[in-house]
Amino acid sequence: MKKLFLVLACVSLFLVLNSQDLETDINFGNNGIVKVLTPNSYSVGYKVVPLNDRSYISANLIENVTTGESGFSLVKLLSDGNIDSSFGMNGHFNIVTDHTEYPADLVILPDKKIAFAISDNEGKIELVIINENGSLFKKFNLSPFPNNYLIPIRILFRDNHLYIGGIYNSQNLDLELMFVIKIDLEGNFDKTFAENGVFISEKIIELNAKFRDMAFQNDDIIIFSSGNSDDLSDYLFMFRINQNGVGDLNFSEGGILFIKNEASENFGTIKTDMSGSIYMTLFDYPEILKINTDGFPDPGYGIKGHAIDNYYLDNLKNSFFSILMKDNSALIFGTALKGSSDQYDVPAIAKYDKEGKRDIAFGNKGIFAVPADFNATFINGCIDNDNNLVAIGTCEGTSGNLNSQTFLTRYNIKTATTNDDIQTEQILLYPNPVDTDYFYINCANKKNITSTYSIFDNLGRKVLTGQFQKEHLENDKIDLPDNLRNGLYFLYLQSDPNSKMIKFVVKH
């Protein structure tokens, strides 16, 4: 393979999900699994989007082992998982391009056409619009930066215009930077947007940033990027531009939210809910950061805006993407570390509830990670119009020459049932505020709480781990570190099936 599989690596072991939350849809493909075969080709399943007729469009990166040609394949799947042979050529619409370092993106238009943006062989944006039946409607080559390679990452549609965001290689600065362009469906740049239809981060807001993702926030656009110069390489950035491509100085502090980044060097994703709140997921790190509409971390979500806990950190090796559910709970797709002496990776789905806490009732204390009989990994997914979860990824090929192929699987989402053993522990922490170097914990029912506890500061850093001395947590004393500063802290109690986070203030 050339560059096709350098970005999206196949890790291992397909995930089988059976629980009160997810149930394999045996009516989809072969017991819930569909393998999408592209003749004589390697295939990496990149994205799946639902259509209103209960079918799906699967976007796949491919490389033909006979001709050596690489590119993308759009495949239409019926609701039962069978390929719709009336779409394109036997269900496939293929695009040849050598530039497959980064996956491209697609969006379904109101008239059921498909807009698909890729980087062509000359480094320009190739925008392909496909009819509902899989035939070519129009194709445009867009080159807002001559002599620079362009890589479209995200495509959005609103009010008869397409917004394409991605990376371009600035030869002058020798950096990968970011752009957002706005065009109509005839391929014309919208002159009212930014400068002649093109937003360039370092020119507009003087920020050397690399594009990661973007999403609509009501009438505006939220952009997620990462530092791309020596003095900014440890930071992620989030900022907002309006419909005219102008940066909003009222967002966060001076128009940009700076986020210290020590965990992820790859891409991440952002989602927005109906109220305009922003949910950011890092690749390689099982965390959700919730940003309020003004551009600041939401203090009521998780720990000061961060949904993260030790269980996920200890059990999830990395993450790839997330899905925001209708109730504002979040699913993170990645890999978990399993096994004893010889540890190995397995695909995993983790869940945070709408308050940024681990959903104990989901899978095994919040994580599904069950190995089965063939190697695979999830890469992306969607919630379809029937509220089913459809995941797409890559599995081990059927022969030695074709060592990877696209697969999809579908799960019915079930409402969690009530369990009498799941109960909220009545826990008292006192005094609060804590004006000494210790405090007490009293718990009326310690049936489910484990013997260990952790304390985090308001930045999510662990400052103390310990064990309870008494079996029933009746007036159990916890000594604090001598150098603990005044401020807000969180006592985290691990329990089964519920976890508990208690806020307290240290005020000497």
Steps between C-alpha positions, in 0.01 A plus 500: 500500500606860442366771732155350523526340841749732668233714662236242591669190643315174550547399859330172586203282593142584403258613771186306581251698708221352708354700787203695617628797292608343170381187327641362177248537216498149355286623207792705369735301276633178650387510864559875516817518291542616139832463317533744211719348231662712230633263231880448505545775757610575850227696676479718811150593619514869581149644536134395484204739464129409513247581227132572553395175330680302778795424277862610556793641307835351597818693416814288470864555417614240248807380312482258210763230542503429124530850353652677803239776473371646824208723586155489653189291455147602593274198553124500558363244744132416539337484842566126523870550427497378140674715239261699279613384155298780331738759650797593282685196362359201688455708813834686480606848391880511483737798486869455418755722673849450642436740786353270763711610796191643664140384463267737320144580602149483354160652573149414379328796333126577536426369149671168597811571298835425665778761523844342545826694539847350452853609412577428134831393343615862465421590860184692420159445654286279281134553586283223357120521505330167438139432407279289722549204266880517527570672168724805469311831507779760515866523584701810593870556559551767765840662545486804731876462572695433179809281536392374843361154576148513645346230718125539571409351838142611573212608274180665630188619318263785583282741300606364161869544579778256581764575761822301453766508768840337495877528476724667247876481483641851513823496303591846629475400866577128453201417721174313463239770563124523485234638270121521472337581168135575423359421156161459338390182325639631171850516648506880531676654799277712723662845485323609819679235706840591650723615210335407170358181647813378677581507872869452585578475869844661508387789283167567668586438865880474477503144630724228355253217543429165339137416425338219698122538475213746476129501579206739482407679821157643421586761231875496560782253440719356773849403386731260681872511419841428647820698543741471213807693602763441768345735754143374442553127441370404844165676454163436343285792390132559459350813349181619334436672170170644384321452168723766345819318599595753768645387831282562804696685769225426754582131493706393803786744578565729206345261248709186561478222757849363574510142626822351632562176309732230628310194388424507129695588187240371257158625402201551723131562447244753621122481523239760600164445666171685448593768753834572333723328758813345350632150570862435408661155482872445466637217293722271707345618827164387647371839605210732418541873560176699509520868403208732568359738240735781610812292445593391852510150654165416658563474877189282546627228267733231632791660684504867405383422147702180454328161486775260599574254778761246599296203387506618140865601518596160639286300257487701178824524305381768257198645323416574137169689482180563693126516446279747687165341584166682507505509881851656488669185622813419304644180355877479449632243252854374542702207627537347844792316652406142583677181598734415785864414427478556125283808472329584174262762364130446443242744360299678766209737543486712814212714617470821702160620614369852435671627817841374391508199731581143404177314425536197727194329352661490156692179429760410762497803731478732199706316236422235241810307397433137413735316261362263237637288220647744247728804510329838457467857622231767490590826326172695483125469535161667512153485653252418225142618461370202700730588792730207429875527546688416180878466527747471213857382511757263360542129553749236392463408132385168364832414334869567544512747212207706626595555861225748592144574403213722608233370733190651660295385794169623640367503855157574637520756780303389802384709793676400819278310741464572869700275731425491870871448571584830330450766759643837587719489807418754770843644575589791726836681480569740789607758581450664161674742446794310648695731727742238638733242348237225513129437458252223582281278284179342618310256280168347597539205263847382395367190323637590156790737573851363468772564757697749286443868429667777296508879528535729197561872478291733283727433200434128517841412647510224758643628828432205729407131494425299811302227669224523755587369844152403613273243347180704517634851431355634822687820584807377312781756504693598184828688551588757233851580376673773700566714192144490363403848389167669557248436226240264355562123511313179415483181704448205263357180649517189282192283537309223331275577321508874579791740534480809715670839464475741795612862475669663794694818569829531686517831685770519766 
